[in-house]
Amino acid sequence: MAAADGETSAKPEQARPREEAWHEIVLRTLKRNEVDLVPYVPDRVLTPLIKRLHADAFFTTFATAREEEAVGILSGAWMGGRRGAMLMQTSGFATLANVLASLVVPCQIPLIMFVSERGTLGEFNYGQSLVCRTMRPVLDSLAMEHHTMTRLDELEFTVDRSIKQAVATQAPVALILSPLLTGGKVFDK
């Protein structure tokens, strides 16, 4: 009878659950893998993750002046029985070839690097573009595992398995966070 009066008997649409942000997934996965030390070089794209790390008492999180400093801290921490990961952007990777080749790789340190990718998808800085184009070939020449994260639905699996593999094989890994995943840096005019 209600349908004849112009009313419908359809049920109200249920609200879809909020999609989890990339930085929430990374934080949860670090915690699940007992990665509690996270030095970083400040970066605008990584700011949501950095803020969440600072807000969580599980993590010891602090800024470093240079990427090599973070590598040294994490190398010593690993030798002391602690797990850690570093956060940086693509341009910072250009400073790491020596420390990766002379310390991390030969000493079998499972360095976990999260790199926010600059130099692509609308980049205005030519220097960023050059470093972006050289990063993967340098990682390949060092025989370092690396994955470019572009999809939210693959992020947790890849981060989790990469951390587990790095620890089990005592080999470093670079997790490159594409602008397709993070939204990248917003370039103001």
Contact map, one row per residue, 1 for C-alpha under 8 A:
111110000000000000000000000000000000000000000000000000000000000000000000000000000000000000000000000000000000000000000000000000000000000000000000000000000000000000000000000000000000000000000
111111111000000000000000000000000000000000000000000000000000000000000000000000000000000000000000000000000000000000000000000000000000000000000000000000000000000000000000000000000000000000000
111111111000000000000000000000000000000000000000000000000000000000000000000000000000000000000000000000000000000000000000000000000000000000000000000000000000000000000000000000000000000000000
111111100000000000000000000000000000000000000000000000000000000000000000000000000000000000000000000000000000000000000000000000000000000000000000000000000000000000000000000000000000000000000
111111100000000000000000000000000000000000000000000000000000000000000000000000000000000000000000000000000000000000000000000000000000000000000000000000000000000000000000000000000000000000000
011111110000000000000000000000000000000000000000000000000000000000000000000000000000000000000000000000000000000000000000000000000000000000000000000000000000000000000000000000000000000000000
011111111000000000000000000000000000000000000000000000000000000000000000000000000000000000000000000000000000000000000000000000000000000000000000000000000000000000000000000000000000000000000
011001111100000000000000000000000000000000000000000000000000000000000000000000000000000000000000000000000000000000000000000000000000000000000000000000000000000000000000000000000000000000000
011000111110000000000000000000000000000000000000000000000000000000000000000000000000000000000000000000000000000000000000000000000000000000000000000000000000000000000000000000000000000000000
000000011111000000000000000000000000000000000000000000000000000000000000000000000000000000000000000000000000000000000000000000000000000000000000000000000000000000000000000000000000000000000
000000001111100000000000000000000000000000000000000000000000000000000000000000000000000000000000000000000000000000000000000000000000000000000000000000000000000000000000000000000000000000000
000000000111110000000000000000000000000000000000000000000000000000000000000000000000000000000000000000000000000000000000000000000000000000000000000000000000000000000000000000000000000000000
000000000011111000000000000000000000000000000000000000000000000000000000000000000000000000000000000000000000000000000000000000000000000000000000000000000000000000000000000000000000000000000
000000000001111100000000000000000000000000000000000000000000000000000000000000000000000000000000000000000000000000000000000000000000000000000000000000000000000000000000000000000000000000000
000000000000111110000000000000000000000000000000000000000000000000000000000000000000000000000000000000000000000000000000000000000000000000000000000000000000000000000000000000000000000000000
000000000000011111000000000000000000000000000000000000000000000000000000000000000000000000000000000000000000000000000000000000000000000000000000000000000000000000000000000000000000000000000
000000000000001111100000000000000000000000000000000000000000000000000000000000000000000000000000000000000000000000000000000000000000000000000000000000000000000000000000000000000000000000000
000000000000000111110000000000000000000000000000000000000000000000000000000000000000000000000000000000000000000000000000000000000000000000000000000000000000000000000000000000000000000000000
000000000000000011111000000000000000000000000000000000000000000000000000000000000000000000000000000000000000000000000000000000000000000000000000000000000000000000000000000000000000000000000
000000000000000001111101100000000000000000000000000000000000000000000000000000000000000000000000000000000000000000000000000000000000000000000000000000000000000000000000000000000000000000000
000000000000000000111111100000000000000000000000000000000000000000000000000000000000000000000000000000000000000000000000000000000000000000000000000000010000000000000000000000000000000000000
000000000000000000011111110000000000000000000000000000000000000000000000000000000000000000000000000000000000000000000000000000000000000000000000000000010010000000000000000000000000110000000
000000000000000000001111111000000000000000000001100000000000000000000000000000000000000000000000000000000000000000000000000000000000000000000000000000000000000000000000000000000000000000000
000000000000000000011111111100000000000000000000100100000000000000000000000000000000000000000000000000000000000000000000000000000000000000000000000000000000000000000000000000000000000000000
000000000000000000011111111110000000000000000000000000000000000000000000000000000000000000000000000000000000000000000000000000000000000000000000000000000011000000000000000000000000000000000
000000000000000000000111111111000000000000000000100000000000000000000000000000000000000000000000000000000000000000000000000000000000000000000000000000000011001000000000000000000000000000000
000000000000000000000011111111100000000000000000100110000000000000000000000000000000000000000000000000000000000000000000000000000000000000000000000000000000000000000000000000000000000000000
000000000000000000000001111111110000000000000000000000000000000000000000000000000000000000000000000000000000000000000000000000000000000000000000000000000000000000000000000000000000000000000
000000000000000000000000111111111000000000000000000000000000000000000000000000000000000000000000000000000000000000000000000000000000000000000000000000000001001100000000000000000000000000000
000000000000000000000000011111111111000000000000000000000000000000000000000000000000000000000000000000000000000000000000000000000000000000000000000000000000000100000000000000000000000000000
000000000000000000000000001111111111000000000000000000000100000000000000000000000000000000000000000000000000000000000000000000000000000000000000000000000000000000000000000000000000000000000
000000000000000000000000000111111110000000000000000000000000000000000000000000000000000000000000000000000000000000000000000000000000000000000000000000000000000000000000000000000000000000000
000000000000000000000000000011111110000000000000000000000000000000000000000000000000000000000000000000000000000000000000000000000000000000000000000000000000000100110000000000000000000000000
000000000000000000000000000001111111000000000000000000000000000000000000000000000010000000000000000000000000000000000000000000000000000000000000000000000000000000000000000000000000000000000
000000000000000000000000000001111111110000000000000000000000000000000000000000000111100000000000000000000000000000000000000000000000000000000000000000000000000000000000000000000000000000000
000000000000000000000000000001100111110000000000000000000111000000000000000000000111100000000000000000000000000000000000000000000000000000000000000000000000000000000000000000000000000000000
000000000000000000000000000000000011111000000000000000000011100000000000010000000111100000000000000000000000000000000000000000000000000000000000000000000000000000000000000000000000000000000
000000000000000000000000000000000011111100000000000000000011110000000000000000000001111000000000000000000000000000000000000000000000000000000000000000000000000000000000000000000000000000000
000000000000000000000000000000000000111110000000000000000001111100000100000000000000111000000000000000000000000000000000000000000000000000000000000000000000000000000000000000000000000000000
000000000000000000000000000000000000011111000000000000000000111100100100000000000000011100000000000000000000000000000000000000000000000000000000000000000000000000000000000000000000000000000
000000000000000000000000000000000000001111100000000000000000001111100000000000000000001110000000000000000000000000000000000000000000000000000000000000000000000000000000000000000000000000000
000000000000000000000000000000000000000111110110000000000000001000000000000000000000000100000000000000000000000000000000000000000000000000000000000000000000000000000000000000000000000000000
000000000000000000000000000000000000000011111110000000000000000000000000000000000000000110000000000000000000000000000000000000000000000000000000000000000000000000000000000000000000000000000
000000000000000000000000000000000000000001111110000000000000000000000000000000000000000000000000000000000000000000000000000000000000000000000000000000000000000000000000000000000000000010000
000000000000000000000000000000000000000000111111000000000000000000000000000000000000000000000000000000000000000000010000000000000000000000000000000000000000000000000000000000000000011110000
000000000000000000000000000000000000000001111111110000000000000000000000000000000000001100000000000000000000000000010000000000000000000000000000000000000000000000000000000000000000000000000
000000000000000000000000000000000000000001111111111000000000000000000000000000000000000000000000000000000000000000000000000000000000000000000000000000000000000000000000000000000000000000000
000000000000000000000010000000000000000000001111111100000000000000000000000000000000000000000000000000000000000000000000000000000000000000000000000000000000000000000000000000000000000000000
000000000000000000000011011000000000000000000111111110000000000000000000000000000000000000000000000000000000000000000000000000000000000000000000000000000000000000000000000000000000000000000
000000000000000000000000000000000000000000000111111111000000100000000000000000000000000000000000000000000000000000000000000000000000000000000000000000000000000000000000000000000000000000000
000000000000000000000000000000000000000000000011111111100000000000000000000000000000000000000000000000000000000000000000000000000000000000000000000000000000000000000000000000000000000000000
000000000000000000000001001000000000000000000001111111110000000000000000000000000000000000000000000000000000000000000000000000000000000000000000000000000000000000000000000000000000000000000
000000000000000000000000001000000000000000000000111111110011100000000000000000000000000000000000000000000000000000000000000000000000000000000000000000000000000000000000000000000000000000000
000000000000000000000000000000000000000000000000011111111011110000000000000000000000000000000000000000000000000000000000000000000000000000000000000000000000000000000000000000000000000000000
000000000000000000000000000000000000000000000000001111111000000000000000000000000000000000000000000000000000000000000000000000000000000000000000000000000000000000000000000000000000000000000
000000000000000000000000000000000000000000000000000111111110000000000000000000000000000000000000000000000000000000000000000000000000000000000000000000000000000000000000000000000000000000000
000000000000000000000000000000000000000000000000000001111111000000000000000000000000000000000000000000000000000000000000000000000000000000000000000000000000000000000000000000000000000000000
000000000000000000000000000000100001000000000000000000011111000000000000000000000000000000000000000000000000000000000000000000000000000000000000000000000000000000000000000000000000000000000
000000000000000000000000000000000001110000000000000011011111100000000000000000000000000000000000000000000000000000000000000000000000000000000000000000000000000000000000000000000000000000000
000000000000000000000000000000000001111000000000000011001111110000000000000000000000000000000000000000000000000000000000000000000000000000000000000000000000000000000000000000000000000000000
000000000000000000000000000000000000111100000000010011000011111000000000000000000000000000000000000000000000000000000000000000000000000000000000000000000000000000000000000000000000000000000
000000000000000000000000000000000000011100000000000001000001111100000000000000000000000000000000000000000000000000000000000000000000000000000000000000000000000000000000000000000000000000000
000000000000000000000000000000000000001111000000000000000000111110000000000000000000000000000000000000000000000000000000000000000000000000000000000000000000000000000000000000000000000000000
000000000000000000000000000000000000001110000000000000000000011111101100000000000000000000000000000000000000000000000000000000000000000000000000000000000000000000000000000000000000000000000
000000000000000000000000000000000000000010000000000000000000001111101000000000000000000000000000000000000000000000000000000000000000000000000000000000000000000000000000000000000000000000000
000000000000000000000000000000000000000010000000000000000000000111111100000000000000000000010000000000000000000000000000000000000000000000000000000000000000000000000000000000000000000000000
000000000000000000000000000000000000000110000000000000000000000111111110000000000000000100011011000000000000000000000000000000000000000000000000000000000000000000000000000000000000000000000
000000000000000000000000000000000000000000000000000000000000000001111111000000000000000000000011001000000000000000000000000000000000000000000000000000000000000000000000000000000000000000000
000000000000000000000000000000000000000000000000000000000000000111111111100000000000000000000000000000000000000000000000000000000000000000000000000000000000000000000000000000000000000000000
000000000000000000000000000000000000001100000000000000000000000101111111110000000000010000000000000000000000000000000000000000000000000000000000000000000000000000000000000000000000000000000
000000000000000000000000000000000000000000000000000000000000000000111111111000000000010000000000001000000000001000000000000000000000000000000000000000000000000000000000000000000000000000000
000000000000000000000000000000000000000000000000000000000000000000011111111100000000000000000000000000000000000000000000000000000000000000000000000000000000000000000000000000000000000000000
000000000000000000000000000000000000000000000000000000000000000000001111111110000000000000000000000000000000000000000000000000000000000000000000000000000000000000000000000000000000000000000
000000000000000000000000000000000000100000000000000000000000000000000111111111000011110000000000000000000000001000000000000000000000000000000000000000000000000000000000000000000000000000000
000000000000000000000000000000000000000000000000000000000000000000000011111111100000000000000000000000010000101000000000000000000000000000000000000000000000000000000000000000000000000000000
000000000000000000000000000000000000000000000000000000000000000000000001111111110000000000000000000000000000000000000000000000000000000000000000000000000000000000000000000000000000000000000
000000000000000000000000000000000000000000000000000000000000000000000000111111111111000000000000000000000000000000000000000000000000000000000000000000000000000000000000000000000000000000000
000000000000000000000000000000000000000000000000000000000000000000000000011111111111000000000000000000000000110000000000000000000000000000000000000000000000000000000000000000000000000000000
000000000000000000000000000000000000000000000000000000000000000000000000001111111100000000000000000000000000000000000000000000000000000000000000000000000000000000000000000000000000000000000
000000000000000000000000000000000000000000000000000000000000000000000000000111111100000000000000000000000000000000000000000000000000000000000000000000000000000000000000000000000000000000000
000000000000000000000000000000000000000000000000000000000000000000000000000011111110000000000000000000000000000000000000000000000000000000000000000000000000000000000000000000000000000000000
000000000000000000000000000000000011100000000000000000000000000000000000000011111111000000000000000000000000000000000000000000000000000000000000000000000000000000000000000000000000000000000
000000000000000000000000000000000111100000000000000000000000000000000000010011001111100000000000000000000000000000000000000000000000000000000000000000000000000000000000000000000000000000000
000000000000000000000000000000000011110000000000000000000000000000000000010011000111110000000000000000000000001100000000000000000000000000000000000000000000000000000000000000000000000000000
000000000000000000000000000000000011111000000000000000000000000000000000010000000011111000000000000000000000001111000000000000000000000000000000000000000000000000000000000000000000000000000
000000000000000000000000000000000000011100000000000000000000000000000110010000000001111100000000000000000000001111000000000000000000000000000000000000000000000000000000000000000000000000000
000000000000000000000000000000000000011110000100000000000000000000000000000000000000111110000000000000000000000011110000000000000000000000000000000000000000000000000000000000000000000000000
000000000000000000000000000000000000000111100100000000000000000000100000000000000000011111011000000000000000000011110000000000000000000000000000000000000000000000000000000000000000000000000
000000000000000000000000000000000000000010100000000000000000000000000000000000000000001111111000000000000000000000111100000000000000000000000000000000000000000000000000000000000000000000000
000000000000000000000000000000000000000000000000000000000000000000000000000000000000000111111100000000000000000000111110000000010011001000000000000000000000000000000000000000000000000000000
000000000000000000000000000000000000000000000000000000000000000000000000000000000000000011111110000000000000000000000100000000110011000000000000000000000000000000000000000000000000000000000
000000000000000000000000000000000000000000000000000000000000000001100000000000000000000111111111000000000000000000000000000000000000000000000000000000000000000000000000000000000000000000000
000000000000000000000000000000000000000000000000000000000000000000100000000000000000000111111111100000000000000000100000000000000010001000000000000000000000000000000000000000000000000000000
000000000000000000000000000000000000000000000000000000000000000000000000000000000000000001111111100000000000000000000000000000000010001000000000000000000000000000000000000000000000000000000
000000000000000000000000000000000000000000000000000000000000000000110000000000000000000000111111110000000000000000000000000000000000000000000000000000000000000000000000000000000000000000000
000000000000000000000000000000000000000000000000000000000000000000110000000000000000000000011111111100000000000000000000000000000000000000000000000000000000000000000000000000000000000000000
000000000000000000000000000000000000000000000000000000000000000000000000000000000000000000001111111110000000000000000000000000000000000001000000000000000000000000000000000000000000000000000
000000000000000000000000000000000000000000000000000000000000000000000000000000000000000000000011111111000000000000000000000000000000000000000000000000000000000000000000000000000000000000000
000000000000000000000000000000000000000000000000000000000000000000010010000000000000000000000001111111110000000000000000000000000000000000000000000000000000000000000000000000000000000000000
000000000000000000000000000000000000000000000000000000000000000000000000000000000000000000000001111111111000000000000000000000000000000000000100000000000000000000000000000000000000000000000
000000000000000000000000000000000000000000000000000000000000000000000000000000000000000000000000111111111100000000000000000000000000000000000100000000000000000000000000000000000000000000000
000000000000000000000000000000000000000000000000000000000000000000000000000000000000000000000000011111111100000000000000000000000000000000000000000000000000000000000000000000000000000000000
000000000000000000000000000000000000000000000000000000000000000000000000000000000000000000000000001111111110100000000000000000000000000000000000000000000000000000000000000000000000000000000
000000000000000000000000000000000000000000000000000000000000000000000000001000000000000000000000001111111111111000000000000000000000000000000000000000000000000000000000001100000000000000000
000000000000000000000000000000000000000000000000000000000000000000000000000000000000000000000000000111111111100000000000000000000000000000000101000000000000000000000000001100000000000000000
000000000000000000000000000000000000000000000000000000000000000000000000000000000000000000000000000011111111100000000000000000000000000000000000000000000000000000000000000000000000000000000
000000000000000000000000000000000000000000000000000000000000000000000000000000000000000000000000000000111111100000000000000000000000000000000000000000000000000000000000000000000000000000000
000000000000000000000000000000000000000000000000000000000000000000000000000000000000000000000000000000011111110000000000000000000000000000000000000000000000000000000000011100000000000000000
000000000000000000000000000000000000000000000000000000000000000000000000001001000000000000000000000000111111111000000000000000000000000000000000000000000000000000000000011100000000000000000
000000000000000000000000000000000000000000000000000000000000000000000000000001000000000000000000000000010001111100000000000000000000000000000000000000000000000000000110111110000000000000000
000000000000000000000000000000000000000000000000000000000000000000000010011000000001110000000000000000010000111110000000000000000000000000000000000000000000000000000100001110000000000000000
000000000000000000000000000000000000000000000000000000000000000000000000000000000001110000000000000000000000011111000000000000000000000000000000000000000000000000100100000111100000000000000
000000000000000000000000000000000000000000000000000000000000000000000000000000000000111100000000000000000000001111100000000000000000000000000000000000000000000000000000000111100000000000000
000000000000000000000000000000000000000000000000000000000000000000000000000000000000111100000000000000000000000111110000000000000000000000000000000000000000000000000000000001111000000000000
000000000000000000000000000000000000000000000000000000000000000000000000000000000000001111001000000000000000000011111000000000000000000000000000000000000000000000000000000001111000000000000
000000000000000000000000000000000000000000001100000000000000000000000000000000000000001111000000000000000000000001111100000000000000000000000000000000000000000000000000000000011110000100000
000000000000000000000000000000000000000000000000000000000000000000000000000000000000000011000000000000000000000000111111000000000001000000000000000000000000000000000000000000011110000100000
000000000000000000000000000000000000000000000000000000000000000000000000000000000000000011100000000000000000000000011111001000011001000000000000000000000000000000000000000000000010000110000
000000000000000000000000000000000000000000000000000000000000000000000000000000000000000001000000000000000000000000001111111111111111100000000000000000000000000000000000000000000000000000000
000000000000000000000000000000000000000000000000000000000000000000000000000000000000000000000000000000000000000000001111111000001001000000000000000000000000000000000000000000000000000000000
000000000000000000000000000000000000000000000000000000000000000000000000000000000000000000000000000000000000000000000011111000000000000000000000000000000000000000000000000000000010000000000
000000000000000000000000000000000000000000000000000000000000000000000000000000000000000000000000000000000000000000000011111100000000000000000000000000000000000000000000000000000000000000000
000000000000000000000000000000000000000000000000000000000000000000000000000000000000000000000000000000000000000000000111111111011000000000000000000000000000000000000000000000000000000000000
000000000000000000000000000000000000000000000000000000000000000000000000000000000000000000000000000000000000000000000010011111000000000000000000000000000000000000000000000000000000000000000
000000000000000000000000000000000000000000000000000000000000000000000000000000000000000000000000000000000000000000000010001111111000000000000000000000000000000000000000000000000000000000000
000000000000000000000000000000000000000000000000000000000000000000000000000000000000000000000000000000000000000000000010001111111100000000000000000000000000000000000000000000000000000000000
000000000000000000000000000000000000000000000000000000000000000000000000000000000000000000100000000000000000000000000010000011111110000000000000000000000000000000000000000000000000000000000
000000000000000000000000000000000000000000000000000000000000000000000000000000000000000001100000000000000000000000000110001011111111000000000000000000000000000000000000000000000000000000000
000000000000000000000000000000000000000000000000000000000000000000000000000000000000000000000000000000000000000000000111001011111111100000000000000000000000000000000000000000000000000000000
000000000000000000000000000000000000000000000000000000000000000000000000000000000000000000000000000000000000000000000010000001111111110000000000000000000000000000000000000000000000000000000
000000000000000000000000000000000000000000000000000000000000000000000000000000000000000001101100000000000000000000000010000000111111111000000000000000000000000000000000000000000000000000000
000000000000000000000000000000000000000000000000000000000000000000000000000000000000000001100000000000000000000000001111000000011111111100000000000000000000000000000000000000000000000000000
000000000000000000000000000000000000000000000000000000000000000000000000000000000000000000000000000000000000000000000010000000001111111110000000000000000000000000000000000000000000000000000
000000000000000000000000000000000000000000000000000000000000000000000000000000000000000000000000000000000000000000000000000000000111111111000000000000000000000000000000000000000000000000000
000000000000000000000000000000000000000000000000000000000000000000000000000000000000000001001100000000000000000000000000000000000011111111100000000000000000000000000000000000000000000000000
000000000000000000000000000000000000000000000000000000000000000000000000000000000000000000000000000000000000000000000000000000000001111111110000010000000000000000000000000000000000000000000
000000000000000000000000000000000000000000000000000000000000000000000000000000000000000000000000000000000000000000000000000000000000111111111000000000000000000000000000000000000000000000000
000000000000000000000000000000000000000000000000000000000000000000000000000000000000000000000000100000000000000000000000000000000000011111111100000000000000000000000000000000000000000000000
000000000000000000000000000000000000000000000000000000000000000000000000000000000000000000000000000000000000000000000000000000000000001111111111110000000000000000000000000000000000000000000
000000000000000000000000000000000000000000000000000000000000000000000000000000000000000000000000000000000000000000000000000000000000000111111111100000000000000000000000000000000000000000000
000000000000000000000000000000000000000000000000000000000000000000000000000000000000000000000000000000000000000000000000000000000000000011111111000000000000000000000000000000000000000000000
000000000000000000000000000000000000000000000000000000000000000000000000000000000000000000000000000110001000000000000000000000000000000001111111000000000000000000000000000000000000000000000
000000000000000000000000000000000000000000000000000000000000000000000000000000000000000000000000000000000000000000000000000000000000000000111111100000000000000000000000000000000000000000000
000000000000000000000000000000000000000000000000000000000000000000000000000000000000000000000000000000001000000000000000000000000000000000111111110000000000000000000000001111000000000000000
000000000000000000000000000000000000000000000000000000000000000000000000000000000000000000000000000000000000000000000000000000000000000000110011111000000000000000000000001111000000000000000
000000000000000000000000000000000000000000000000000000000000000000000000000000000000000000000000000000000000000000000000000000000000000100100001111100000000000000000000000011110000000000000
000000000000000000000000000000000000000000000000000000000000000000000000000000000000000000000000000000000000000000000000000000000000000000000000111110000000010000000000000001110000000000000
000000000000000000000000000000000000000000000000000000000000000000000000000000000000000000000000000000000000000000000000000000000000000000000000011111000000000000000000000000111100000000000
000000000000000000000000000000000000000000000000000000000000000000000000000000000000000000000000000000000000000000000000000000000000000000000000001111110110000000000000000000111100100000000
000000000000000000000000000000000000000000000000000000000000000000000000000000000000000000000000000000000000000000000000000000000000000000000000000111110010000000000000000000001111100000000
000000000000000000000000000000000000000000000000000000000000000000000000000000000000000000000000000000000000000000000000000000000000000000000000000011111110000000000000000000000001100000000
000000000000000000001100000000000000000000000000000000000000000000000000000000000000000000000000000000000000000000000000000000000000000000000000000011111111000000000000000000000000100000000
000000000000000000000000000000000000000000000000000000000000000000000000000000000000000000000000000000000000000000000000000000000000000000000000000000111111000000000000000000000000000000000
000000000000000000000000000000000000000000000000000000000000000000000000000000000000000000000000000000000000000000000000000000000000000000000000000010111111110000000000000000000000000000000
000000000000000000000100110000000000000000000000000000000000000000000000000000000000000000000000000000000000000000000000000000000000000000000000000011111111111000000000000000000000000000000
000000000000000000000000110010000000000000000000000000000000000000000000000000000000000000000000000000000000000000000000000000000000000000000000000000011111111100000000000000000000000000000
000000000000000000000000000000000000000000000000000000000000000000000000000000000000000000000000000000000000000000000000000000000000000000000000000000000111111110000000000000000000000000000
000000000000000000000000000000000000000000000000000000000000000000000000000000000000000000000000000000000000000000000000000000000000000000000000001000000111111111000000000000000000000000000
000000000000000000000000010010000000000000000000000000000000000000000000000000000000000000000000000000000000000000000000000000000000000000000000000000000011111111100000000000100000000000000
000000000000000000000000000011001000000000000000000000000000000000000000000000000000000000000000000000000000000000000000000000000000000000000000000000000001111111110000000000000000000000000
000000000000000000000000000000000000000000000000000000000000000000000000000000000000000000000000000000000000000000000000000000000000000000000000000000000000111111111000000000000000000000000
000000000000000000000000000000000000000000000000000000000000000000000000000000000000000000000000000000000000000000000000000000000000000000000000000000000000011111111100000010000000000000000
000000000000000000000000000000001000000000000000000000000000000000000000000000000000000000000000000000000000000100000000000000000000000000000000000000000000001111111110000010000000000000000
000000000000000000000000000000001000000000000000000000000000000000000000000000000000000000000000000000000000000000000000000000000000000000000000000000000000000111111111000000000000000000000
000000000000000000000000000000000000000000000000000000000000000000000000000000000000000000000000000000000000000000000000000000000000000000000000000000000000000011111111111000000000000000000
000000000000000000000000000000000000000000000000000000000000000000000000000000000000000000000000000000000000011100000000000000000000000000000000000000000000000001111111111110000000000000000
000000000000000000000000000000000000000000000000000000000000000000000000000000000000000000000000000000000000010000000000000000000000000000000000000000000000000000111111111000000000000000000
000000000000000000000000000000000000000000000000000000000000000000000000000000000000000000000000000000000000000000000000000000000000000000000000000000000000000000011111110000000000000000000
000000000000000000000000000000000000000000000000000000000000000000000000000000000000000000000000000000000000010000000000000000000000000000000000000000000000000000001111111000000000000000000
000000000000000000000000000000000000000000000000000000000000000000000000000000000000000000000000000000000001110000000000000000000000000000000000000000000000000000001111111100000000000000000
000000000000000000000000000000000000000000000000000000000000000000000000000000000000000000000000000000011001111000000000000000000000000000000001100000000000000000001110111110000000000000000
000000000000000000000000000000000000000000000000000000000000000000000000000000000000000000000000000000011001111110000000000000000000000000000001100000000000000000000100011111000000000000000
000000000000000000000000000000000000000000000000000000000000000000000000000000000000000000000000000000000000011110000000000000000000000000000001110000000000000001100100001111100000000000000
000000000000000000000000000000000000000000000000000000000000000000000000000000000000000000000000000000000000000111100000000000000000000000000001111000000000000000000000000111110000000000000
000000000000000000000000000000000000000000000000000000000000000000000000000000000000000000000000000000000000000111100000000000000000000000000000011110000000001000000000000011111000000000000
000000000000000000000000000000000000000000000000000000000000000000000000000000000000000000000000000000000000000001111000000000000000000000000000011110000000000000000000000001111100000000000
000000000000000000000000000000000000000000000000000000000000000000000000000000000000000000000000000000000000000001111000000000000000000000000000000111000000000000000000000000111110110000000
000000000000000000000000000000000000000000000000000000000000000000000000000000000000000000000000000000000000000000011000000000000000000000000000000111000000000000000000000000011111111100000
000000000000000000000000000000000000000000000000000000000000000000000000000000000000000000000000000000000000000000011100100000000000000000000000000001000000000000000000000000001111111110000
000000000000000000000000000000000000000000000000000000000000000000000000000000000000000000000000000000000000000000000000000000000000000000000000000001100000000000000000000000000111111100000
000000000000000000000100000000000000000000000000000000000000000000000000000000000000000000000000000000000000000000000000000000000000000000000000000011110000000000000000000000001111111100000
000000000000000000000100000000000000000000001000000000000000000000000000000000000000000000000000000000000000000000000000000000000000000000000000000000000000000000000000000000001111111100000
000000000000000000000000000000000000000000001000000000000000000000000000000000000000000000000000000000000000000000000000000000000000000000000000000000000000000000000000000000000111111111000
000000000000000000000000000000000000000000001000000000000000000000000000000000000000000000000000000000000000000000011100000000000000000000000000000000000000000000000000000000000111111111000
000000000000000000000000000000000000000000011000000000000000000000000000000000000000000000000000000000000000000000000100000000000000000000000000000000000000000000000000000000000010001111100
000000000000000000000000000000000000000000000000000000000000000000000000000000000000000000000000000000000000000000000000000000000000000000000000000000000000000000000000000000000000001111110
000000000000000000000000000000000000000000000000000000000000000000000000000000000000000000000000000000000000000000000000000000000000000000000000000000000000000000000000000000000000000011111
000000000000000000000000000000000000000000000000000000000000000000000000000000000000000000000000000000000000000000000000000000000000000000000000000000000000000000000000000000000000000001111
000000000000000000000000000000000000000000000000000000000000000000000000000000000000000000000000000000000000000000000000000000000000000000000000000000000000000000000000000000000000000000111
